Amino acid sequence: MSRYETGKREADYKTLIQLAD
């Protein structure tokens, strides 16, 4: 559960960076 949420958070963060880039 914790790992799943962390993975989702990381994916969202990466997407945010891509959008900013």
N, C-alpha and C positions, 0 to 999 in steps of 0.2 A: 504494500500500500504506500509506504513512504517512498520507496524507490520509484514507483509509478508516478507519483506526484512530482518528484524531483525531475524525472525524465521529461514530464510534460512542461514543467517550468523551464527547463533547459531549452527545450524545443521552441517555446514561446520567445525566450530570450534571443536565441539564434535568429528567429524570424524577425524580431525587432531590429537586430543588427543589420540584417539583409535589407530591410525596408529603409533604414537610416543610410545604408551604404548606397 
